[in-house]
Amino acid sequence: MSFEGARLSMRSRRNGTLDSTRTLYSSMSRSTDVSYSESELVNFIEANFKKRECVFFTKDSKATENVCKCGYAQSQHIEGTQINQNEKWNYKKHTKEFPTDAFGDIQFETLGKKGKYIRLSCDTDAEILYELLTQHWHLKTPNLVISVTGGAKNFALKPRMRKIFSRLIYIAQSKGAWILTGGTHYGLMKFIGEVGYFSAQYIMDDFKRDPLYILDNNHTHLLLVDNGCHGHPTVEAKLRNQLEKYISERTIQDSNYGGKVPIVCFAQGGGRETLKAINTSIKSKIPCVVVEGSGQIADVIASLVELEDTLTSSIVKEKLVRFLPRTVSRLHEEETESWIKWLKEILESSHLLTVIKMEEAGDEIVSNAISYALYKAFSTNKQDNWNGQLKLLLEWNQLDLANDEIFTNDCRWESADLREVMFMALIKDRPKFVRLFLENGLNLRKFLTSDVLTELFSNHFSTLVYRNLQIAKNSYNDTLLTFVWKLVANFRRSSRKEDRSSRDETDVELHDVSPITRHPLQALFIWAILQNKKELSKVIWEQTKGCTLAALGASKLLKTLAKVKSDINAAGESEELANEYETRAVELFTECYSSDEDLAEQLLVYSCEAWGGSNCLELAVEATDQHFIAQPGVQLIDVFFFLFLFAVWMMAFGVARQGILRQNEHRWRWIFRSVIYEPYLAMFGQVPSDVDGTTYDFSHCTFTGNESKPLCVELDEHNLPRFPEWITIPLVCIYMLSTNILLVNLLVAMFGCVSLRRSLVSVPRGPVPGIGAGVTGSRAEKAILGELVEEP
């Protein structure tokens, strides 16, 4: 499994396992030509880690053979072992530490899995152990530690519990967490490994041995805790607790939890040792998630948490008898009292307990339970550290909890208070948190400093997206693409040293980037839209000036980038998001046009430097946003465009016709008729009669210009019209065909405009989706247009 979600096993050293690991270690070929890092690791381990051996043989009177109280036969003791006949055996007094001789890579050849392991004394310093894990075994500093306890006996794990633990593995992978278990291929520890089998890299011991002694091959790092004994379970508990305590007290500079690494205990089922583990965690202010329905101690605790009555010893004992009848019946009275005492101590800090029902546990239940448990513990220990609490909830995406617990009505926030968490929300793509911070006082314009934008575009911007953007810029001679590429390249150049050729190219192309820094909201929107951050970009879009222009710009960018993406799915997502922004532009512009047609027309042609000097109409046409172009406000624009085109084409034809047929005409009235009037009539189907020499009628013209007739065309030596028919006849045909096409389109535009206007009259005006309740399109765009004009 990846180190981000490493599963650490801490377990007692037992004969079955240790013999195997000794064999494995001694059989490993250790080259004399080891690397510096390997030799450094060996020196570090030999200097700091010990094993324990029994040095006083104390015969066990209960054993049939010559066995010591430590669990080993006399022949298994080291040379020089003394005989102890009087004193009660104690590991601290009768065992001795020696440099450890079992560490390295452990491998199970049949499965081909490999992992790290070390035999170490139960009295090993937690700081030294943590240094081994992080500095020498290269485990990344955990963002979270999940300590799993319960169910050490071999049992059939229910499908619901398998699903819960599958989710636990997913959380560890996604959050960069360590999972600590007992590490044997038995009971709960076995299943914790199995649910993540696909990415584990470990070894298993001989299956012929007792399963309680078998190392689980699905754990990444095995810590064989040794107190010199054999057959004494849970020897590792003390060192495990010390390691957890050490990790929880460390200050981590870049931690998402207020500078600390949080630890959560996850308990299901279990007996005496599980109860002790939960009790120890609670006393150390470590929150615990208990799975109700998993049986045994977990069900005892869950039932006691739900009690509303005063907790008494008799009630606790009643619950113990109910859920662990066989176990309780074998306990002495003193042991029973100890169990009751531990349970009452746990329930005194019930705020650190979070109970989930096994039958109701879905994918989100486990995540919510862990995050809620961490929050309760965090808020108890750090009541004034709201920033750390908020980071925790943001990391786990717990919006409702943030709303209910932090952003209350009696608390007022300054914009500066929320800058750090706002940046975190942006890079983690938490659009709901971004909206929450904006609603509670964060000023987005003040937040978006040049340093913030540089950080976003440099370290939190996809390299693939940047490459695709550059390909699109080079493939299409496009003003907007060039502008956006300059924007991105400018911020990336601010924090990185490019090679010489890149710097030269950038220096040439980025000669004028000053307008970019004057529009930070648009820059943030472009950062989100280029990376297909759908919901986040929507929240930012609502804050930008010129929402219609921004939506059309987004549509244009996304459609162009989709053409250069090699991934079909990614291209499809870009197309889909482009169509959504076109729809938003249509909705907003339609509302604006229905309220104020003049403003809508200004909005269409207003050029904004925030989008490279483009306007709405240009972007819509370039992006082929047909739905937007079909809007009534745009079709008004179309009518004037068609009329202008008609006038230009008609006069061009008239001038060409006059120049070919009658170059010597000097009467202005007849020039006007030939250049404008007659081409106008031809537009509606009247074919000019003076363009065909075979049908030319000289009775309808004058040679002198003294009659009220058009001037006759020039004649050749045969008294026939001199003009070239191969030019005049095709020219008339082309002119009449094109003018009829333009005329049809003009009629369609006019009737479509009238139809849409009537439909708008029948639709009640209201807020535009995505802009906010109570803000109409016209009001929004009036404010936007005004701000754009006044913006420096």
N, C-alpha and C positions, 0 to 999 in steps of 0.2 A: 504494500500500500504506500501511497505517496507520503512523504514526511509531514505534509500539512495536516494529514489526518492520521498520524501515527498511533498505533495501538501498543502501549507499553504493558508488559506483564511483569508483575512483581510476585514472586512466589518463593516458598521456603525450599531450601535445597534438601532433596530426599535421595535415598540411596539409588532407587531405580533410575531417576533422571540423571543424577550426578555421575553415576558410573558411565552412562552413555555419553554425557558431555565430555568426561575425561577421555574416553576413547576417541571421540570426534576431535578433541583438541590435539591429542598426541598424534593422531593420524594425519593431521593437516601438515602439508609440506611447507615449511617455513624457510624461504630463501634467505641466504645470507646477504643478498643484495636487495635489502628492503629500502623503500623510499623514505625520504626524510619525514613525511607526515606519519608513516606507519611506525617508524622507530620512535618518533615523538610520542605516539599513542602508547606504545609498549612501555616506554620510560614513565609516562604519566600514570599508567595503571599500576605498574610495579611499585611506584613510589607512594601511591595513595590508597590502594585497595587491598584489603586483607580477606583471608578466609579464616574460619574457626575450626579447630580440631580439639577433640576431647583428650586431655592429658592426665586424667585421673579415672582409672577404671573403677566404677562402682557397680557391683553386681546387682542386677534386678532380681529380687527374690520371687517376683511373680512369673518370671520367664523360665521356661523349661530348659533352655540352653544357657551357655555361658555368655550372657548378653548384659551390656552395661546399661545403666539408667539413661544414657544418651541415645540408646536405640541401636548401637552397633555392637557386633561381636568383639571379643577381646582381640581376635586376630586382625580386625580391621583398624585397630588403633595404631597410632604412629609409634615409631621406635622411641623408647625412653618413657613410655607412659607409666605413671605410678599407680599403685593399688590403693584405693580408698575404701576402708571398711567401716568407718564410724560416721563421718559427716553426711548430711543430706545433700544429694547432688544438686548443684546449681550451675547453670551455664556460665555465669559471669566469673565464678570462682574456679570451676573445674575444666573450663575450655580456655584455649589460648589462641591469639591471633597470629597468623603467618601470612607472608605475601601471597596473594592469590595466584594460582597457577592454571586457572580455567577462564579464558576469555578469548574473544575473537569472533569469527564468522561461524555460524552453525548451519549445517546443511543436511537435508534429508534427500539422499540421492534418488530415490524412487520418484518423488514429486518434483525434484529439481528446484526446491525452494531454499532460500538463504536468508539469514538474519544475523543480527548482532546479539551477543550474549556475554555475560560476565558473572562469575561467582563472587559474591561480596558479603562481608560481615554484616550482621543485623545492626551493628553499631556504627556503620558508615555515616560520615557526615553528609547531610543533605546537600550542602553547598557544593561539595566535591562531586557528588553524584550528578547534580544538575550541570556542572561544568563538563562532565564526561558526555552527557546526553547532547548538549548544545554545541560545545566547542570541538569535541573530538569525534563524536558520532554524527555531528552535523545536523541534528534535528533543529528545525526552525523554532524560535521562541513561540510557544503556544499563545494563541489569542484566547483560548479557553481550555480548561481541563475538566473532563467528565470522568468522575470516579464511579465505576460501576460495581455494585455489590449485591449479593444475594444469590440464592439458588446454586450452591456449590455441589449439591447432590445431583446425580445423573437423573434427568427427568425428560419427559417429552414436552418440548416447548410448544405451546399453543400457537396456532396460526396468527392470532392477534398479537401475541408477544413477538413473534418473528417480524411482523410488520413494524412494531414499535422499534425494535432494535435495528431494522433496516433503515428506519428514519434517523436513528441515532448515529449510524455510520455516515449517512448523508450529511448530517449536521457537522460531524467532525471534519469531513472533507471540505465542505463549503466554508466553514468558519475557521479553518486552520487550527483545529483542536487536537489535543492529546486525549486518548481514552486509556484509563488505567483499569486493569482487571487483575484477577488472580493468575491468569496465564496458563492454566492447565486445560487439557483437552477433556473437559468434564463439565457437566452442568451448564450454567449460564455463560462461563468463560468460553466454552466451546462454541456456543451459538453466537456470541459476539464476534468470534472469528469467522464463522461460516457465512454470516450474512454479507460479509465483505470479501468473500473468497476470491472474487475475480481479480482483485488487485493486491492480494497478500503475497508475501515472500518469506515463507518460513518452513521450519522443520518440525517433524513429529518424531516421537520416540517409538520404541518397540510396542506394538499393539498387544503383545502377549502380557505386558505388565499391567498392574492395577491402573485403570484410567485416571485415578486421582494423582498419579505420579507422572503422567504423560504431558510433555510440553505441547501447547497448541501451536500448530504450524502457521496459523493465520495472524500471528502477532509479529510486529516488526522488530521489537527490541525486548530481549528477555533478561531480567535481573533476577538471578538465582540467590535469594537471600539466605544466609547461612548462619546458624547459631550453634553449630557443632553437633546438632541432634538429627535423628532420623525418626520420622513418624509423628512429628509434632506439627500439626497444621497451624496455619495463620501466623507463622513466625514473622512473615513479611509485613504484618499489619502496622507495627510500630514504625518501621522505616518508611512505609508508604504514607503514613500520616505525617511524618516529618517532612517528606518531600513535598507533599501537597501544601503544608503550612509554609514551607520556604518559598514555593512558587507564588503563593497567594500574597506574600508579604513583599515580594520584589517590586521595585518601581520600574515600569517599562515606559520609556519615553513616548513611543508611538502607539501605545495601547489605545484601543477604542473604548476602554472602560475606565476612564479617569486615571490612567497611569498604572493600573494594576491588571494582573491576570486573574480573572474570576474562576472559581472552582465550583462545580455543582456535583452533588452526590446523587446518583440515580439508583434507586433500590427497588427490587422486586423479590417477592418470596423471602426466603432466608430464615435463619435461626439465630442462635446465640451470637455468632460472629458478625452477622449482618446487623443485629441490634447494637452491638458494641461499636461497629463502624459508623452507624447513623448517629449514635450518641456522641461519639468523638467529633464528627463533622459539625453537629449542631453546637457543641461547646466551643468549637473553633469559628463559629459564625459562618459556617459553610451551608448554604441552602441545600435542601434535599427534595428531590421529586420521588414520590412513592406511587407505585402502580397498584391501585386497588383492583382486587380480583386475581392477583397473581399468587395469593395464598400466604399462609404463615405470618411472619412478623409484619410484612407489608400490609396485610389485611388488618392486623391488630392495630397498627398505627393509624390507618385510614379510618377505621371505625371509631377510634378515640378522638380524632380530629373533628369528626362530625358531631360529637356529643355537645350538648348545650348545658348539661348539668355540671356540677362541681366534680372534678376528677378526684376519685378516691381510690385507695389501694384495692378495695373489694371490686370496684368496677374494672380496674385494670386486670386483676386476676381472672375475673369472669371472661374478659375478652381473650386472655391467653388460653384459658381452658377451652374456649369455643373454637379457636383457630389452630391451636397446637396441642390437642388433648394428649397424644402419646408422649410428646416431649415433656410437657409439664408434669405428667404422672411420674416420670423418671427423675425429676429434680428434687434435691433436698430442699428443706424449707428455707435455708439460708440462700441457696441459689435462686429460688423463686422470688425471694425478697429483693435480691440484686436485680433480677429482670424487671420487677415492678419499679424499683428505684430508677433504673435506666430509662424506662418508658416515661415516667413522670418528669424526668429531667428533659427529655425530648419535647414533651408536650408543653413545658414551660416556655419554650420558644416556638410556639406553633406558627408564628409568622414566617418562620424559615422553612416551613413544610408546604409543599404543593402536591396535592393528590390528583392523579388522573385515573379515570376508570378504564380498565383494559378493554371492555366491550365497546366503549365509545371512542377509543383512541384512533383518530384518523391521521393523515399526513401532517396537518397543521397543529394537532393537539400537542404533540411532543415538543415541537418548536416553541409554541406558546407557553407551555408549562415551564420549560427551561428558562426562557426569557423572563417570565413573570417571577420565577424563583430568584433569579439573579437580581432583578430589579428590587424585590422586597429586601433582599440581603444588602444590596448596595444602598438603598435609601435609609436603612436602619443604621448602617455604619457611617454614612456620609450624608447626613441630612441637609447640609448646606451646599453640597456639591451637585447642583442641578445640572451643570454642564456634563459631568460624567454620567449622570442618570439618563440624560437626553441622548448622549452618544450610545449608550447601551440599547435604549429603545429603538434608535435609528438603525443600529447594526442589525437588530432582529426584526426590523420593520413593524414595530408595534405602535401603530398610529393611534388607535383607540386609547391605549394606556397613556400615551403622551398627552392626549387631549384631556383625559380624566384626571391625571395625577400631576401634571406639570403646568399645562397652559390653562390655568383656572382663572376665574373672573377676578380674583383678588390679587392677581400678579400682573404688573406692567413691565413690558420688555423694551429695552433700547435696541436699536438696530445693530449696534456694535456687539451686543451680547450674543447674537445669533450668527455671526459671521463664520465662525469655525464649524458649527454644525451644518450651516447652509452649504459650505464647500463639500463637506462629507456627504450630504444628501445628493448633491449634483454628481459626484464621481461614483456613488453607489446606485445612481438611477432610482431615487426615491421621490417620484413626482408628488405624492401626497404630502410628504414632509416638506417639500419645497413650497407647496401651496400653504401649508400650515404656518411656516415661518413668515411668509409674505403677509398672511392675514394677521399675524401677531407683531407686526411692526418693522420687519426687515426692509430696509430701503435697497432695492436691487441695484439701482444706479450707483449708489455709494459703495455697495459691496463689490461691484465689478471694476476693481482697479486694474491697472495694466499688469501688475504682478499676478493677480488672480487669473486673468485671461491667458497670460503667458504660461502659467502652470497648467491650465486646462488643455491648451493646444499643444503643449510640449510633452507632458508626461501622462496625460489622460485622453489622448487622441489616437485613434487607430492608425497604425502605419499603412495598413492596406487601404484604408479610406483615403489617406493622403496620396498614396500612389495612384489610386483610381482617379482622384481629382486632377492630378497632374496629367494623366493620360487623356482625360476628357478635355482639359485645357488645350493640349497640343493637337487633339483630333478635330476640335471644333473651334472655328474662329469666332468666339463668343465673348461679348463684353462682360456679362455677369460672371461667367466661369473664371475669366481672367482676374476680375475684381476679387472674387472669393478666394481664389488660389493665392493672390497677393496677401489677403488678410491672414490666411492660415500660415503661409510661409513667413510672414513678418513676425508673428508671435513665436513660431518655432525657432526662428533665427535668433530671437532675443535671448534664448537660454542655451543654445547649442553652438558649437564651433563646427561649421561645415567645412568640407575639403575645399581646395582652392577653386576648382571649377564650379562647384555649387555656389560659393560666395560670389564669384564673378557674375554668374547668371542672375543671382538674386539682386546684386547691386544694380544691375542694369534694369531689371523689371520692377523693382520696388522703389523707384525713385520718388514716388509720391504716395505715401501711406498715411499721411496725417489725418485725412478724413475718417479713416477706419477707427482710430481711437476715440473719435467723438461720438461713436454710436455703439457703446458697449452692449446694450440690450440686443441689438441686431447680431453682434458678434457671438453672443452666448446662444442665441437662437440658431445661428448657422452651425455652431459647434454641436448642438443637439441634433439638428435635422440631418446633418451629413452622416451621423452615426446611427441613424434610424431609431433614435430614442423617442418612440411614438408619444407616450403619455407625458414625458418630461418636456418635450418640445411644445406640446399643446399648452402646458402651464406657462412656459416662457413666452409663447406667441401671444397669449392674452395680455402680457405686460408690454409688448413692443409698441412703438409708435408706427401707425400705418399698418393695421392688421391685414387689410386687403392686399396691399402691396407685398407684405411679408409672406402671406399665404401663397400668392402667385409666384413669388421668388422661390419659395420652398418647392412648389410643384415643378418649376422649371429645373431646379438643381437636381431633384430626385429623378426626374424622367431622363435627364442627360446622363447621370451617373449610372442609371440602370442599364444603359446601352453598353457601358464599358465593363460591367461586372461579369466575371467569368462564372460565378455561382448563380445558377438559375433561380434558386430559392431566394437568395439575397436580392437579386434583380426584381423578382416578383414582389417582395416586401417593399422595395423602394417605389415601384409602380403603384402599389396599393396605397401607400402613405401619400404619394403625390396626388392621387385622385381624391383622397380625403381633404387635403388642403385646397384643392380646386373647389370642392363642395363648400368648404368654409368661406372661401372668397366669394362664391356665388351667393350664399345666404347673407353675408354681411353687405355686399354691394347691392343686392336686391332691396334690403331694408333701407339702406341709405338712399337709393334712387326713388323709392316710394315716398320718402319724406322730403327730399330736396333734390330735384333733378339737376339744378345748376351746380350744386356741390358735387354731385355724382360725376358730372361731366368734367369738372376740374380735377377730381380724384383720378380719373382715367388717364389724364395726360400730364399729371404732376410728376416731375422728375425728382428723385430723391438720391442724394449722394450716399446715403446709408446702403443703397442697393446698386452702387456703381453708376448712378445717373439714369437708371432705368425708370420707366413708368409702368402702370398697370397694363395698359393696352399693349405695349411692346412685349412684356413678359408673357401675357396671355397668348399672343399670336405666335411667339417663338416656341412656347411650350405646347402649342396646338391644344389649348384648353377650350375645347369647343363649347362646353356647357357655359363657361363664363362669357365667351364671345357672343353666344346666343341671347344674352340678357338684354332687356329693353334699353337700358342706358347705353350699352355698347352699340346696339343697332341704331340708335339716334345718330351716333357717330358714323355708322355705316351709310345712312342716307346722305349726309353731307359729303362723305367720301365718294359715293357713287355720282352725285351731282357734279362734284368737282371733276371727276374723271370723265364724265360725259362732256363737260364744257371743253376740257383740254383736247379730247379726242376729236370732237366736232370741229373745233377751230383748226386743228392740225390737218384734218382732211380738207377743209375749205381752203386753207392757204396753199396746200399742195395742188389741189384742183385748179385754183386760180393761176398759180405759177406755170402749170403745164399748158392750160388752154388759152389764157389771155394775159400775156405778160405786159401788153401795152395799154391795158385799161387804166384810165385816170379819173374816172367818175366815181366819187366816194359812195354814192347811193347804190350803184351797181356792184361795186366792190363788196359792200356790206351784204347785198343779196347773195352774191356768189360765195362769199366766205362763211356766212353764218346762216342766212335764211334758208337757202336751198339745202345745205347739209342737214339742217334741222328737220326739213320736210322728209329728206331721205331716211332719217332715223325711223320714221313711221311708215316706210314702205314706198314712198314716191321715188321711182328710179329716175336719176338724171338722164335727160335725152341728148346731152351734148358731149357724151363720152364715147359714143360709137359712130365712126365715120360713115358707115353704111346707112344709117338712119338719120343722119344730121340734116335738119331742115333750115336752110338759109333764109327762109321767109320770116323766121322768128328772131332774126338778129340784124344788126346794122354794121356796115363796114366803116362808116364815117363817124359814128358816135353822135349824130345829130338827132336821131330818132330815140323814142322812149323804148328802146329794146336793148338787150345785152349785146355787147360787142361780139362780132363774129370771130371765129377762130382764124388763125393764119392759114393760107392756102399754099399748096405747092405748085409746080409748073403745070400740073394736070388739073388745077382748080379743085383739088380734093383737100380735106382737112389735113394739116401737117402733123398733128399730135400723134404720138405712138399709142395705138390701141392696146398693145400688149402690156402697157402700164396702166392706162386709165380704167379699162374694164375690170382687171383683177383688183385694183384699188377700191373701186366702188363695191365689189362683191365682199371684200374683206371688211370694209367699213360697215356695210349694212348688217353683216353677220355679227360682228362684235358689238355693235350698238344694240341689237336686239337681245343679245345675251345680257348685256349690262342692264337693259330695261327690265327684263324679267327678274333679275336679282334685286333691282331697286323696288319693284312691286312686292316681291317676297318680303324684303326687309321692312317695307312700310306696313304691310298687312300684319306681319309678325309683331311689329312694335305696337300696333293698335290692339292686337289680341292680348298680348302680355300685359299691356297697360290696363285693359278691362279686368283681367284676372287679378291684378294687384289691387284694384279698387275693391274687389269682393273679399279680399283676405284682410282680417284685422291686423293692425300693426302691433308689434310687441318686441320684447327683448330678443336680441340675436343670440343663438346658441353659441356658447364658448366665450361670450363677452362679459356676461354677468347679469344677474337679475336687475331689471329696472333701467338698463342702459340700452337705448335704442341704437340702431345702426347709424342713423344720421347724427345723433348727439355724439356718439363715439368718434365717428370720422371727422366731424367738425373740429372736435378737440384735437384729434390727431393731426389734421391738416394744419391747424393753427400752430401747434407745437413744432411741427417740422419746419415751418417757415421761420419761426423765431429761434430755432435751435442754433447755437453758435457753430 
